[in-house]
Amino acid sequence: MRRTFGIDAYSLYVPRLYVDLTQEWCAVRAPQLGIGSPDLLRGKLVAGIGIRKMAVADGHEDAATMAAMAAKQLIDATGIDPSDIELLSVGTETTVDQSKSIAAYVLGMLERHYGKSLRHVGTPQVQFACIGATYALESAVNHLRAGENTRPYAIVIATDISKYRLRSPGEYTQGAGAVAMLVSESPRLLALDPGVVGTATRDARDFFRPNWSRTATVDGKHSIDVYLSCLEDALREHLDRAGARRGLEPGIASVRQLLAEFDSFLFHVPFPRMAEYAAARVFRLMWEGSESHGERMRELAAGLAPDDTRELEKRLMKTDFFRAHFERTVAPSLELPGEIGNVYSASLYLAFASMTDAARRDGVDLTGRRVLLCSYGSGASAKVFSGTVGPEWKRVAARHYGTELRPVSEGGRRIAISVAEYERLHEHEEVVASAEAANGAGEEIVLVGPPPSVHPPRDEFVLQRLGRLSTPELTDHGYRYYQYLSNDGAGEQEVA
Ligand code: HMG
């Protein structure tokens, strides 16, 4: 029997705080952005961007605490023994230290929490914008496939807090969250197809964050074009590889056949409309010249230059046949992203969580579904790969995140914050440069530490403080101390 490897289970962690972009935020920002009325801005966000709310990390949270929360939830839900973990990899682009891997911080948090030594676990951090966690997943799966492991499980965590400047067009595409995935042999959730990953990379300047900046710099419209062309390149390579493994003649017929076999398409979702643009790119390749839709596609292309693919795709997005296929194969994966925002490296896996969440709610059986996964990171790289949902998916994906993401007043766990509270958290600097150095001889770095929390932490890992010492006995200036606060707010013993 063929051995399978892939994602056995996942856990999603989303900070409790959020900004409802359709309410006070719209009223405050519309005049600041020169948009005629809050209603116009609301319409743009909901219909044009596809977003309603964005998750915001509280003062005690960062990419490491969110990663540790997602890992803890995963370990508790699956009941695995932490000693059975071979590898703990983190994909992130919002790291907390320029040297130390977030995975090592997470390892420390888990060791203290479970009272187990994890000293033989490998803990790399993989960075490449939003695609880092996919590179980490690929490497973890290959590690197990190659039989290099002495323990059965790898945990891959995608964790990020996306930040753009206030009042910039990126602001309403921010978010925060982490997804932890248990990778194993004979996975219950998603068995990944071997030998078919399509990869495309180019040296692009569409989006980046210099070392000195807390917020990303992005050329918004250009970033969309780079996303789409990298996606297409990686997709073509994936289809070539998948076709060759099946013995299909290379060419457009096999492209159509292979794409038509997918039941679900998952994309990197910086904002839900982007997944619609991506779906239009994929569906165009599937339908152009096809028996079923070729005639309609030719009608849509009338009067367009042959290379005006974006305009053709915009026309395609408005057709009934696009909308029907999109609603069935993509839309369920966009529900949670529309409530959370861009979680960068976790975004593709949030889309997966959204698909399973919606299927459980709607009574849809995903067993045996063929899924195409399209990962993308600016700067820029895309990977396209595929898998099949296992028969036990419902038991494994048992938590209902849609319900948990409701506000506290509606039985969920989320807390809406005001624009003023959000801006205070957004603008907080852990470190500031002070012109008043001790001897007046230039600038001095002053450690401020994390901002005060909006909601007091309970039952969670927290960033407790930054170290401040630089003495012969102890040097920890800037080191991050984490601990788990229990339900009564009591912390563990601090371990340096
Ligand atoms: P913008 O200027 O806010 O929006 O930029 P726009 O003016 O281009 O309008 C967007 C859509 O809203 C358009 O729809 C408008 O027509 C529509 P379309 O023509 O495309 O179908 N619209 C309205 N609809 C209804 N009612 C209205 C209304 N007004 C307008 N009243 C942009 C949007 C995404 C560029 C901006 O938010 C941005 O720069 N975001 C950050 C960058 C980003 O997310 N890029 C995505 C691709 S790159 C990527 O995904 C990687 C990333 O995740 C990072 C990483 O990899 O690390 C970002």
Boltz pocket constraint, residues with backbone or C-beta under 6 A from the ligand:
constraints:
  - pocket:
      binder: B
      contacts: [[A, 39], [A, 40], [A, 41], [A, 43], [A, 44], [A, 45], [A, 47], [A, 48], [A, 49], [A, 93], [A, 128], [A, 129], [A, 130], [A, 131], [A, 169], [A, 170], [A, 171], [A, 172], [A, 173], [A, 207], [A, 218], [A, 219], [A, 220], [A, 221], [A, 223], [A, 224], [A, 227], [A, 268], [A, 269], [A, 270], [A, 271], [A, 274], [A, 342], [A, 344], [A, 376], [A, 377], [A, 378], [A, 379]]
      max_distance: 6.0
